[in-house]
């Protein structure tokens, strides 16, 4: 009975039910689940933090948002505040919209939307990265290691975006795909860094580990309580007296015990280590992924070559029609140009 029903269904023109991954344009369920694995954290991370754009009420006003002491710089007018506002206002929407770009159905059925959304994503990404560079000198203590990590990630992200755009301008869909994947894998390091940061902060609190803080930042964390500041950090005496408003002190890492100053020190230490490890993990991971999907890259490369050849033939035919329509005798220079154009069509 079952075998008899199948031909009948085929003869009646019934369309077999398609899974969600097919409807979204994924050729296999594996690729769909890989998309879910990598895109879901990015979407959740970005959506969950959209309220941070209100930097005073949400980012600096919440109890568990910005790391202790960071909002000393972001709560007052200056380059740091402008940079953080630009970063949050640009990169969070970009993170959401970028995931839409990787849905195959959008690229195939809504090419105009894909192109417009792509320009929006790239523009927001560049603006968000500029914002990071603006507040990097003071971010997470502003140590040389922290600044180096921030500049490295920003550079990797911008270079990948540039190469992705250059690839599509040249008609190389395979290069566009590879470099755009690299760009957002690099950007995703900020998510992977979180659990590593917390683990390193916890481990650093188990042994005597210290970090340097400006006394004014410690005072900010202590809500302006100068008596507690002097009691816990006597080296800030000159700051409290007004003799040296740029005085620094040493803080012992203490996480996650209810010590805001100690927790800030531990998280700063964790940021440097977590950032470096996360970048390495994502840089290696994306190359492994591209190697595993080399067949897709080859397929897109063949499509790119075919499209470029078709474009070259169309231009060559247009040039031939223009030559026939013109009553004048072409010069040797123009004949050379036409031959070169035709040669390009054959070459690609």
Phi, psi and omega in degrees: 000318183296320181290333180285331183286328183296312176298324180297319179294322179292321181292329181282355178080019180292136181268125180297147181294136182251143180286171181299323182295327176290319180297328179274359175096003180280133183285333179225156178294329180298315179295325178297314182289331173294319176299314179299318182299318185268327184279325183301312178300322180294316180295313181298314180302316183288314181295318182298336184250011180299328180291345179296341179302329171280084193297326183282315185277321186259302186294311181264347182268340181279154182286333186236032183260270179289146177294144185309129176093340182295325184283359171301322182276326186274346183268358179237151182302143179152183183297322182296314180295316179298318180295317180292320178296319178294318181297308182295319182290340183254313189284330180293311174298324180297322179297324178287311183294329180297324180295328177297325182297334184267005175276116185303324182298325179292317181295325186272320187264335184231065186297323179296318178297318179300317181291313181296313179297325178297316178296322178296314181299314181297317180298312179297322181295317179296316179297317179297323179290322175300320178301319178300315181296334180288323182257001181303322182303335180244354184295133178049043178092340177068027178293163180298323179294315180296316179296321180297319179296315181298314180294322180297312180297316179299317180295314179300318181295312182293319179297318179296319178297318180297315181292327177295316179292322178296321179298316182287330176295328179272001180080016180261090182296324181297317178291322178300314179299310185299314184285329177290323174297316178301315182304313185277339170291318177299316180297326180292350178300333181295335178279313179298330181298329186304302181296326178294317179303313181294319179297314180294322178298319179294316180294322181292339179279347181278343177233156180298103180232138187229157175219151182269139180227144168293140181301328181293329177286320177298318178299321179297317179296324180275015178059034175080012181280094183289333178296315178291324178301314180290324181292320183269332184226078182301336181292352178269012183300319181292329176292314182296322180285346180092001181290323182217097182284354178252022180294143178246161176219170181253133183240134178277134178295133183208091185225138004256026178303154184292057178236100186298321181292314179295322178296320178299319179296316181295318181290327176296317178296318179295329181297315182297313181290314181297321179296315181296316181293319181297318178298315180297316181299314184286324179295318178287319183299318182291325178292323176295320179295316179296324177293321180291334180251035181298330180297320178294321178297318178295321179298314180292328178295318178295320178297318180298316180297318180297315181294319179293323177294318179296319178296319179296319178295318180298318179294321180296318179294321178297319179295323180293318179297319179296324181292319179292325182286339183275128180283345184280158178274126182292148179282161177303326181294319180291324178297322179296320180297320180293320179296320178297320182294316178296322178298321179298320181297320179290320183297316184265000000 
